[in-house]
Amino acid sequence: MSDTQWLPRIDADLCNGCGLCITECPTEALGWKDEKAALVHSDKCIYCNACEDVCPVYAIELPYLVLRVNKATQEKP
């Protein structure tokens, strides 16, 4: 998987342009694009989840990787 797959995804169709996520982003990774929130500085994103938590219309999604660990051997499958 590429590094970009682990960045926040903002659905411009759902975004209402309220700007809460931009205000809450501690690293200023988010900004404006066409009057909607956008990830404008992906290199600054620390994957803190603040943007996803504050979005009132659920327009932001942070992808997660779920790993299953074999507890008997403590190995990843």
C-alpha positions as CSV (number, residue, x, y, z in Angstrom):
1,M,0.0,0.0,0.0
2,S,1.2,3.5,-0.8
3,D,1.6,6.2,1.9
4,T,-1.2,8.2,0.3
5,Q,-3.7,5.5,1.1
6,W,-3.2,6.3,4.8
7,L,-4.1,10.0,4.5
8,P,-7.5,11.5,5.4
9,R,-10.0,11.4,2.6
10,I,-12.4,14.3,2.4
11,D,-15.5,13.8,0.3
12,A,-16.1,17.2,-1.3
13,D,-19.7,16.2,-2.1
14,L,-20.5,15.8,1.6
15,C,-18.3,18.7,2.9
16,N,-20.5,21.7,3.8
17,G,-17.5,24.1,4.0
18,C,-18.0,24.8,7.7
19,G,-14.2,24.8,8.3
20,L,-14.3,23.1,11.7
21,C,-11.7,20.5,10.5
22,I,-9.4,23.2,9.3
23,T,-9.6,25.0,12.6
24,E,-9.0,21.9,14.6
25,C,-6.1,20.5,12.6
26,P,-3.0,21.0,14.9
27,T,-0.5,20.9,12.0
28,E,-2.3,23.1,9.4
29,A,-2.4,20.1,7.0
30,L,-5.9,21.1,6.0
31,G,-7.0,24.1,4.1
32,W,-9.4,25.4,1.5
33,K,-9.9,24.3,-2.1
34,D,-13.0,25.5,-4.0
35,E,-14.7,26.6,-0.8
36,K,-14.4,23.1,0.7
37,A,-11.9,21.5,3.1
38,A,-9.0,19.8,1.5
39,L,-5.8,18.1,2.5
40,V,-3.4,20.8,1.2
41,H,-0.2,19.8,3.1
42,S,-0.2,16.0,3.2
43,D,3.3,16.0,4.5
44,K,2.2,17.8,7.7
45,C,-0.6,15.3,8.5
46,I,0.1,13.4,11.8
47,Y,-3.0,11.2,11.5
48,C,-4.3,12.5,14.8
49,N,-8.0,12.0,13.9
50,A,-9.1,15.5,15.0
51,C,-10.5,16.4,11.6
52,E,-12.6,13.2,11.4
53,D,-13.9,13.7,15.0
54,V,-15.1,17.2,14.5
55,C,-16.7,16.9,11.0
56,P,-20.5,17.4,11.5
57,V,-21.4,15.8,8.2
58,Y,-19.0,12.9,8.3
59,A,-17.2,14.0,5.1
60,I,-13.7,13.0,6.4
61,E,-12.5,9.4,6.7
62,L,-9.2,8.1,8.0
63,P,-8.5,4.7,6.7
64,Y,-7.3,2.1,9.2
65,L,-5.5,-1.2,8.8
66,V,-6.7,-4.0,11.0
67,L,-4.2,-6.7,11.7
68,R,-5.1,-10.1,13.2
69,V,-2.4,-11.5,15.5
70,N,-2.2,-15.2,16.3
71,K,-2.0,-15.1,20.1
72,A,-0.5,-18.6,20.3
73,T,2.5,-17.5,18.3
74,Q,2.3,-13.7,18.4
75,E,2.8,-13.7,14.7
76,K,0.9,-11.7,12.1
77,P,-0.8,-14.0,9.5
